[in-house]
């Protein structure tokens, strides 16, 4: 099914998304890193959270973590 995405493909998206920030650090140095990567960091954070919370792709096993009605509490389901 072409709509399914593997853990490896999602991880590659995260690595690719961090490329801009890494390039800034290499070219300009730590002291000159800009806010340009903010959007990339937000997308990557969301994707990483989905991998763990929604898709159960974490090292703790096939657990799905659900946010409890926006309270910040996390419920673990197997």
Secondary structure by P-SEA (a helix, b strand, c coil): ccccccaaaaaaaaaaaaaaaaaaaaacccccccccaaaaaaaaaaaaaaaccccccccccbbbbbccccccbbbbcc
